[in-house]
Amino acid sequence: MKEQIILCEVLNQTELRNWLLFIIAVIGGYITIKTYINTLKQRRIDNTFKTIDFLRRHIGKNQIETFVVLFHANNELCGVKYNEFRLHDGRVDTIEYMFSEGGCGNGDIHNMIELFNLISPTLKKLETGIIWFEYGQIMSKIYDWTRYLENETTKEERSQPAFYSDFNKYMKHNSKKMLFAPIKYYTYAE
């Protein structure tokens, strides 16, 4: 009988030790997974700010000023057609010719689209709300212009890859979701 009591105490101690090890392992696993998730979030934020820095280095004040001029020149509230730009010097241009050499975009809009097109495939891996805040107005209006061009191209031309295809695909899937997100305004409709 005494042997049974000792055996029970040894079994109880072993079982207690196993349960304690199990609980410590579960807590350690939880902490490890939580740390890993937080590291991924931090890396996502770091990459987002690196992307914004990249955009700031490549989108200068002159390009933003060109965007502001074209934004006002394409204001439908002033009686301008959807695809037209009425510039202050009296010149009238269209979206179709904005990207051509000597067009009203002066190459600046094309360069911005190229940059947004370049980062579009990676935006799913970034905090897009931060990028949208900084460049949302520009991206939204440029998407209006490129979507117009995409709709106006013939079926034959659509089979050729457009220089803005990744950007348009991204915006098509996300523009409604970001519609009411906060943005930095570069200009207002006058």
Secondary structure, 3 states (H helix, E strand, C coil): CHHHHHHHHHHHHHHHHHHHHHHHHHHHHHHHHHHHHHHHHHHHHHHHHHHHHHHHHHCCHHHHHHHHHHHHHCCHHHCCCCCEEECCCCCEEEHHHHCCCCCCCCCHHHHHHHHHHHHHHHHHHCCHHHHHHHHHHHHHHHHHHHHHHHHHCCHHHHCCCCCCHHHHHHHHHHHHHHCCCCCCCCCCCC
